[in-house]
Amino acid sequence: MSFPLMISTFAGGFIFPFLIRLLWDKMVENWGPIGGWMAAGFIVGTTWTLTHGVGLIYQSGGAWVDQAFGAASGLLAASVVSGDSFGKAVPNIISAIIGGTLGGFILSTFL
């Protein structure tokens, strides 16, 4: 992977958790539950378009990394840096791994 592709991939992975942390809570505070739906559409949709449509994230080989991994790792790192407990996140991380594995297995049975 070339250096420009590394920078582009890093920026693409950074944008999603950054926008979630910056905008999502404010949209929910200002507009209530509909703000969460709007945040989901605007933040996730815009970031998906940038990373997949424009191609900010470069992936090669057999490994495939979902946009949710970037959001999870970025938000976890931001929370730990801001002083939140990593131990409180462990049950959520385990649940996400189990749920993702189960979801992937179920999808694989239909394909």
OpenMM code with the backbone's topology and positions (N, CA, C; nanometers):
from openmm import Vec3, app, unit

residues = "MET SER PHE PRO LEU MET ILE SER THR PHE ALA GLY GLY PHE ILE PHE PRO PHE LEU ILE ARG LEU LEU TRP ASP LYS MET VAL GLU ASN TRP GLY PRO ILE GLY GLY TRP MET ALA ALA GLY PHE ILE VAL GLY THR THR TRP THR LEU THR HIS GLY VAL GLY LEU ILE TYR GLN SER GLY GLY ALA TRP VAL ASP GLN ALA PHE GLY ALA ALA SER GLY LEU LEU ALA ALA SER VAL VAL SER GLY ASP SER PHE GLY LYS ALA VAL PRO ASN ILE ILE SER ALA ILE ILE GLY GLY THR LEU GLY GLY PHE ILE LEU SER THR PHE LEU".split()
positions = [
    Vec3(0.0846, -0.1163, 0.0000),
    Vec3(0.0000, 0.0000, 0.0000),
    Vec3(0.0896, 0.1231, 0.0000),
    Vec3(0.0574, 0.2158, -0.0867),
    Vec3(0.1372, 0.3376, -0.0970),
    Vec3(0.1030, 0.4341, 0.0168),
    Vec3(0.1889, 0.5327, 0.0366),
    Vec3(0.1695, 0.6301, 0.1435),
    Vec3(0.0405, 0.7111, 0.1262),
    Vec3(0.0087, 0.7594, 0.0052),
    Vec3(-0.1194, 0.8311, -0.0100),
    Vec3(-0.2411, 0.7450, 0.0236),
    Vec3(-0.2368, 0.6151, -0.0101),
    Vec3(-0.3476, 0.5270, 0.0258),
    Vec3(-0.3563, 0.5063, 0.1769),
    Vec3(-0.2407, 0.5030, 0.2441),
    Vec3(-0.2405, 0.4925, 0.3905),
    Vec3(-0.3066, 0.6147, 0.4537),
    Vec3(-0.2713, 0.7322, 0.4063),
    Vec3(-0.3287, 0.8561, 0.4600),
    Vec3(-0.4789, 0.8603, 0.4326),
    Vec3(-0.5190, 0.8238, 0.3123),
    Vec3(-0.6600, 0.8237, 0.2754),
    Vec3(-0.7388, 0.7254, 0.3609),
    Vec3(-0.6852, 0.6074, 0.3830),
    Vec3(-0.7524, 0.5065, 0.4641),
    Vec3(-0.7632, 0.5514, 0.6088),
    Vec3(-0.6568, 0.6113, 0.6610),
    Vec3(-0.6606, 0.6627, 0.7974),
    Vec3(-0.7659, 0.7726, 0.8104),
    Vec3(-0.7694, 0.8643, 0.7160),
    Vec3(-0.8681, 0.9730, 0.7193),
    Vec3(-1.0101, 0.9180, 0.7075),
    Vec3(-1.0303, 0.8219, 0.6194),
    Vec3(-1.1621, 0.7606, 0.6037),
    Vec3(-1.2081, 0.6899, 0.7293),
    Vec3(-1.1166, 0.6226, 0.7976),
    Vec3(-1.1505, 0.5553, 0.9220),
    Vec3(-1.1720, 0.6523, 1.0368),
    Vec3(-1.1083, 0.7685, 1.0307),
    Vec3(-1.1198, 0.8685, 1.1363),
    Vec3(-1.2496, 0.9475, 1.1278),
    Vec3(-1.2972, 0.9730, 1.0080),
    Vec3(-1.4117, 1.0613, 0.9870),
    Vec3(-1.5368, 1.0092, 1.0568),
    Vec3(-1.5653, 0.8809, 1.0461),
    Vec3(-1.6901, 0.8262, 1.0989),
    Vec3(-1.7024, 0.8424, 1.2509),
    Vec3(-1.6082, 0.7914, 1.3326),
    Vec3(-1.6235, 0.8105, 1.4772),
    Vec3(-1.6150, 0.9571, 1.5181),
    Vec3(-1.5382, 1.0368, 1.4442),
    Vec3(-1.5276, 1.1791, 1.4742),
    Vec3(-1.6627, 1.2483, 1.4579),
    Vec3(-1.7309, 1.2212, 1.3473),
    Vec3(-1.8620, 1.2822, 1.3245),
    Vec3(-1.9663, 1.2314, 1.4237),
    Vec3(-1.9591, 1.1034, 1.4586),
    Vec3(-2.0528, 1.0489, 1.5571),
    Vec3(-2.0351, 1.1215, 1.6901),
    Vec3(-1.9108, 1.1308, 1.7353),
    Vec3(-1.8824, 1.1943, 1.8650),
    Vec3(-1.9157, 1.3432, 1.8627),
    Vec3(-1.8942, 1.4076, 1.7508),
    Vec3(-1.9153, 1.5517, 1.7397),
    Vec3(-2.0621, 1.5893, 1.7240),
    Vec3(-2.1386, 1.5136, 1.6459),
    Vec3(-2.2710, 1.5582, 1.6061),
    Vec3(-2.3891, 1.4818, 1.6644),
    Vec3(-2.3755, 1.3512, 1.6866),
    Vec3(-2.4914, 1.2687, 1.7182),
    Vec3(-2.5648, 1.3170, 1.8432),
    Vec3(-2.4922, 1.3363, 1.9537),
    Vec3(-2.5568, 1.3794, 2.0782),
    Vec3(-2.6257, 1.5142, 2.0630),
    Vec3(-2.5615, 1.6060, 1.9926),
    Vec3(-2.6209, 1.7387, 1.9729),
    Vec3(-2.7498, 1.7307, 1.8922),
    Vec3(-2.7523, 1.6446, 1.7917),
    Vec3(-2.8737, 1.6308, 1.7116),
    Vec3(-2.9876, 1.5722, 1.7951),
    Vec3(-2.9552, 1.4759, 1.8825),
    Vec3(-3.0579, 1.4170, 1.9689),
    Vec3(-3.1035, 1.5190, 2.0740),
    Vec3(-3.0095, 1.5956, 2.1299),
    Vec3(-3.0467, 1.6981, 2.2273),
    Vec3(-3.1401, 1.8022, 2.1658),
    Vec3(-3.1102, 1.8460, 2.0442),
    Vec3(-3.1879, 1.9525, 1.9807),
    Vec3(-3.3212, 1.9050, 1.9249),
    Vec3(-3.3257, 1.7847, 1.8698),
    Vec3(-3.4443, 1.7407, 1.7978),
    Vec3(-3.5099, 1.6160, 1.8562),
    Vec3(-3.4585, 1.5661, 1.9665),
    Vec3(-3.5194, 1.4491, 2.0302),
    Vec3(-3.4938, 1.3215, 1.9513),
    Vec3(-3.5850, 1.2250, 1.9637),
    Vec3(-3.5653, 1.0965, 1.8965),
    Vec3(-3.5485, 1.1090, 1.7445),
    Vec3(-3.6193, 1.2021, 1.6826),
    Vec3(-3.6045, 1.2173, 1.5374),
    Vec3(-3.4624, 1.2629, 1.5032),
    Vec3(-3.3967, 1.3318, 1.5970),
    Vec3(-3.2571, 1.3717, 1.5763),
    Vec3(-3.1643, 1.2521, 1.5647),
    Vec3(-3.1951, 1.1454, 1.6399),
    Vec3(-3.1166, 1.0221, 1.6282),
    Vec3(-3.1320, 0.9587, 1.4915),
    Vec3(-3.2558, 0.9586, 1.4412),
    Vec3(-3.2804, 0.9039, 1.3072),
    Vec3(-3.2126, 0.9898, 1.2009),
    Vec3(-3.2193, 1.1215, 1.2188),
    Vec3(-3.1538, 1.2105, 1.1222),
    Vec3(-3.0023, 1.1945, 1.1276),
    Vec3(-2.9479, 1.1798, 1.2492),
    Vec3(-2.8039, 1.1580, 1.2632),
    Vec3(-2.7628, 1.0288, 1.1941),
    Vec3(-2.8445, 0.9242, 1.2132),
    Vec3(-2.8142, 0.7963, 1.1484),
    Vec3(-2.8103, 0.8126, 0.9973),
    Vec3(-2.9057, 0.8838, 0.9441),
    Vec3(-2.9086, 0.9035, 0.7990),
    Vec3(-2.7963, 0.9912, 0.7484),
    Vec3(-2.7777, 1.1057, 0.8126),
    Vec3(-2.6773, 1.2012, 0.7647),
    Vec3(-2.5343, 1.1540, 0.7900),
    Vec3(-2.5058, 1.1158, 0.9129),
    Vec3(-2.3678, 1.0798, 0.9482),
    Vec3(-2.3275, 0.9490, 0.8816),
    Vec3(-2.4080, 0.8461, 0.8995),
    Vec3(-2.3731, 0.7159, 0.8423),
    Vec3(-2.3776, 0.7222, 0.6899),
    Vec3(-2.4800, 0.7845, 0.6351),
    Vec3(-2.4925, 0.7932, 0.4895),
    Vec3(-2.3802, 0.8716, 0.4246),
    Vec3(-2.3486, 0.9871, 0.4815),
    Vec3(-2.2402, 1.0692, 0.4265),
    Vec3(-2.1065, 0.9976, 0.4369),
    Vec3(-2.0805, 0.9386, 0.5523),
    Vec3(-1.9530, 0.8692, 0.5703),
    Vec3(-1.9436, 0.7466, 0.4805),
    Vec3(-2.0531, 0.6724, 0.4664),
    Vec3(-2.0517, 0.5563, 0.3780),
    Vec3(-2.0211, 0.5996, 0.2350),
    Vec3(-2.0824, 0.7089, 0.1928),
    Vec3(-2.0564, 0.7594, 0.0572),
    Vec3(-1.9103, 0.7975, 0.0398),
    Vec3(-1.8517, 0.8626, 0.1399),
    Vec3(-1.7108, 0.9017, 0.1302),
    Vec3(-1.6177, 0.7808, 0.1293),
    Vec3(-1.6445, 0.6842, 0.2177),
    Vec3(-1.5512, 0.5716, 0.2281),
    Vec3(-1.5686, 0.4699, 0.1166),
    Vec3(-1.6926, 0.4420, 0.0776),
    Vec3(-1.7156, 0.3399, -0.0245),
    Vec3(-1.7370, 0.3983, -0.1635),
    Vec3(-1.8139, 0.5055, -0.1719),
    Vec3(-1.8419, 0.5654, -0.3025),
    Vec3(-1.7226, 0.6393, -0.3591),
    Vec3(-1.6656, 0.7290, -0.2779),
    Vec3(-1.5490, 0.8068, -0.3211),
    Vec3(-1.4224, 0.7226, -0.3108),
    Vec3(-1.4200, 0.6303, -0.2168),
    Vec3(-1.3066, 0.5385, -0.2043),
    Vec3(-1.1984, 0.5856, -0.1096),
    Vec3(-1.2354, 0.6513, 0.0009),
    Vec3(-1.1342, 0.6953, 0.0970),
    Vec3(-1.0639, 0.5788, 0.1648),
    Vec3(-1.1346, 0.4682, 0.1833),
    Vec3(-1.0733, 0.3526, 0.2482),
    Vec3(-1.0306, 0.2527, 0.1420),
    Vec3(-0.9037, 0.2149, 0.1475),
    Vec3(-0.8491, 0.1186, 0.0525),
    Vec3(-0.8391, -0.0164, 0.1220),
    Vec3(-0.8961, -0.1183, 0.0598),
    Vec3(-0.8873, -0.2538, 0.1136),
    Vec3(-0.8383, -0.3470, 0.0043),
    Vec3(-0.7476, -0.4341, 0.0437),
    Vec3(-0.6962, -0.5318, -0.0523),
    Vec3(-0.6867, -0.6672, 0.0171),
    Vec3(-0.6776, -0.7699, -0.0616),
    Vec3(-0.6621, -0.9030, -0.0058),
    Vec3(-0.7925, -0.9619, 0.0424),
    Vec3(-0.7819, -1.0660, 0.1224),
    Vec3(-0.8987, -1.1389, 0.1680),
    Vec3(-0.9677, -1.0777, 0.2879),
    Vec3(-0.8984, -0.9955, 0.3654),
    Vec3(-0.9599, -0.9367, 0.4845),
    Vec3(-1.0498, -0.8208, 0.4443),
    Vec3(-1.1656, -0.8140, 0.5096),
    Vec3(-1.2594, -0.7072, 0.4836),
    Vec3(-1.2989, -0.6469, 0.6172),
    Vec3(-1.2856, -0.5159, 0.6301),
    Vec3(-1.3160, -0.4479, 0.7549),
    Vec3(-1.4368, -0.3588, 0.7328),
    Vec3(-1.5364, -0.3747, 0.8186),
    Vec3(-1.6589, -0.2977, 0.8066),
    Vec3(-1.6412, -0.1598, 0.8683),
    Vec3(-1.7257, -0.0678, 0.8262),
    Vec3(-1.7242, 0.0689, 0.8776),
    Vec3(-1.7526, 0.0701, 1.0280),
    Vec3(-1.8283, -0.0249, 1.0764),
    Vec3(-1.8607, -0.0314, 1.2187),
    Vec3(-1.7361, -0.0561, 1.3031),
    Vec3(-1.6373, -0.1270, 1.2504),
    Vec3(-1.5139, -0.1502, 1.3252),
    Vec3(-1.4414, -0.0186, 1.3484),
    Vec3(-1.4386, 0.0666, 1.2471),
    Vec3(-1.3764, 0.1978, 1.2629),
    Vec3(-1.4491, 0.2823, 1.3658),
    Vec3(-1.5815, 0.2785, 1.3639),
    Vec3(-1.6600, 0.3546, 1.4617),
    Vec3(-1.6366, 0.3012, 1.6027),
    Vec3(-1.6398, 0.1704, 1.6177),
    Vec3(-1.6228, 0.1109, 1.7502),
    Vec3(-1.4847, 0.1399, 1.8074),
    Vec3(-1.3812, 0.1192, 1.7285),
    Vec3(-1.2460, 0.1414, 1.7804),
    Vec3(-1.2195, 0.2896, 1.8052),
    Vec3(-1.2690, 0.3764, 1.7182),
    Vec3(-1.2496, 0.5196, 1.7373),
    Vec3(-1.3237, 0.5731, 1.8581),
    Vec3(-1.4485, 0.5311, 1.8756),
    Vec3(-1.5260, 0.5775, 1.9903),
    Vec3(-1.4739, 0.5195, 2.1207),
    Vec3(-1.4268, 0.3945, 2.1181),
    Vec3(-1.3683, 0.3345, 2.2378),
    Vec3(-1.2412, 0.4098, 2.2777),
    Vec3(-1.1551, 0.4381, 2.1817),
    Vec3(-1.0321, 0.5117, 2.2107),
    Vec3(-1.0629, 0.6514, 2.2644),
    Vec3(-1.1587, 0.7210, 2.2034),
    Vec3(-1.1955, 0.8556, 2.2498),
    Vec3(-1.2525, 0.8515, 2.3909),
    Vec3(-1.3316, 0.7498, 2.4218),
    Vec3(-1.3893, 0.7381, 2.5558),
    Vec3(-1.2824, 0.7120, 2.6607),
    Vec3(-1.1893, 0.6225, 2.6294),
    Vec3(-1.0829, 0.5906, 2.7253),
    Vec3(-0.9934, 0.7121, 2.7467),
    Vec3(-0.9609, 0.7833, 2.6399),
    Vec3(-0.8762, 0.9021, 2.6519),
    Vec3(-0.9456, 1.0112, 2.7339),
    Vec3(-1.0785, 1.0209, 2.7228),
    Vec3(-1.1513, 1.1241, 2.7981),
    Vec3(-1.1783, 1.0833, 2.9429),
    Vec3(-1.1337, 0.9643, 2.9836),
    Vec3(-1.1418, 0.9250, 3.1237),
    Vec3(-1.2459, 0.8206, 3.1573),
    Vec3(-1.3187, 0.7697, 3.0606),
    Vec3(-1.4165, 0.6651, 3.0878),
    Vec3(-1.3473, 0.5316, 3.1141),
    Vec3(-1.4169, 0.4405, 3.1796),
    Vec3(-1.3606, 0.3114, 3.2172),
    Vec3(-1.3667, 0.2121, 3.1009),
    Vec3(-1.2528, 0.1507, 3.0714),
    Vec3(-1.2492, 0.0468, 2.9689),
    Vec3(-1.3245, -0.0770, 3.0167),
    Vec3(-1.3186, -0.1045, 3.1475),
    Vec3(-1.3853, -0.2216, 3.2035),
    Vec3(-1.5361, -0.2210, 3.1814),
    Vec3(-1.5964, -0.1021, 3.1817),
    Vec3(-1.7403, -0.0927, 3.1568),
    Vec3(-1.7751, -0.1296, 3.0135),
    Vec3(-1.6803, -0.1149, 2.9207),
    Vec3(-1.7048, -0.1431, 2.7796),
    Vec3(-1.6907, -0.2910, 2.7454),
    Vec3(-1.6229, -0.3671, 2.8286),
    Vec3(-1.5936, -0.5073, 2.7966),
    Vec3(-1.7202, -0.5902, 2.7704),
    Vec3(-1.8265, -0.5810, 2.8517),
    Vec3(-1.9471, -0.6587, 2.8193),
    Vec3(-2.0080, -0.6207, 2.6836),
    Vec3(-2.0036, -0.4928, 2.6492),
    Vec3(-2.0551, -0.4501, 2.5188),
    Vec3(-1.9692, -0.5036, 2.4050),
    Vec3(-1.8381, -0.5049, 2.4245),
    Vec3(-1.7473, -0.5565, 2.3222),
    Vec3(-1.7735, -0.7060, 2.3005),
    Vec3(-1.7866, -0.7797, 2.4100),
    Vec3(-1.8132, -0.9239, 2.4000),
    Vec3(-1.9476, -0.9487, 2.3321),
    Vec3(-2.0491, -0.8713, 2.3702),
    Vec3(-2.1809, -0.8862, 2.3070),
    Vec3(-2.1757, -0.8543, 2.1585),
    Vec3(-2.0996, -0.7511, 2.1207),
    Vec3(-2.0871, -0.7151, 1.9797),
    Vec3(-2.0169, -0.8256, 1.9001),
    Vec3(-1.9151, -0.8861, 1.9583),
    Vec3(-1.8444, -0.9949, 1.8901),
    Vec3(-1.9366, -1.1160, 1.8723),
    Vec3(-2.0090, -1.1508, 1.9779),
    Vec3(-2.1019, -1.2636, 1.9683),
    Vec3(-2.2127, -1.2341, 1.8674),
    Vec3(-2.2706, -1.1138, 1.8756),
    Vec3(-2.3768, -1.0766, 1.7821),
    Vec3(-2.3293, -1.0717, 1.6382),
    Vec3(-2.2093, -1.0174, 1.6153),
    Vec3(-2.1545, -1.0130, 1.4799),
    Vec3(-2.1259, -1.1511, 1.4253),
    Vec3(-2.0716, -1.2369, 1.5100),
    Vec3(-2.0435, -1.3745, 1.4674),
    Vec3(-2.1726, -1.4488, 1.4359),
    Vec3(-2.2713, -1.4355, 1.5226),
    Vec3(-2.3999, -1.5005, 1.5004),
    Vec3(-2.4681, -1.4464, 1.3745),
    Vec3(-2.4656, -1.3142, 1.3569),
    Vec3(-2.5239, -1.2544, 1.2371),
    Vec3(-2.4544, -1.3009, 1.1101),
    Vec3(-2.3215, -1.3076, 1.1144),
    Vec3(-2.2461, -1.3563, 0.9983),
    Vec3(-2.2771, -1.5017, 0.9675),
    Vec3(-2.2904, -1.5827, 1.0723),
    Vec3(-2.3244, -1.7230, 1.0515),
    Vec3(-2.4631, -1.7375, 0.9902),
    Vec3(-2.5587, -1.6622, 1.0428),
    Vec3(-2.6960, -1.6689, 0.9892),
    Vec3(-2.6987, -1.6249, 0.8442),
    Vec3(-2.6299, -1.5157, 0.8126),
    Vec3(-2.6254, -1.4692, 0.6717),
    Vec3(-2.5585, -1.5723, 0.5824),
    Vec3(-2.4550, -1.6391, 0.6327),
    Vec3(-2.3846, -1.7370, 0.5495),
    Vec3(-2.4730, -1.8573, 0.5151),
    Vec3(-2.5712, -1.8872, 0.5985),
    Vec3(-2.6593, -1.9995, 0.5693),
    Vec3(-2.7572, -1.9668, 0.4562),
    Vec3(-2.7826, -1.8383, 0.4325),
    Vec3(-2.8754, -1.7974, 0.3263),
    Vec3(-2.8078, -1.7748, 0.1931),
    Vec3(-2.6774, -1.7634, 0.1918),
    Vec3(-2.6071, -1.7332, 0.0658),
    Vec3(-2.5525, -1.8551, -0.0002),
] * unit.nanometer
topology = app.Topology()
chain = topology.addChain("A")
for resn in residues:
    res = topology.addResidue(resn, chain)
    for name in ("N", "CA", "C"):
        topology.addAtom(name, app.Element.getBySymbol(name[0]), res)
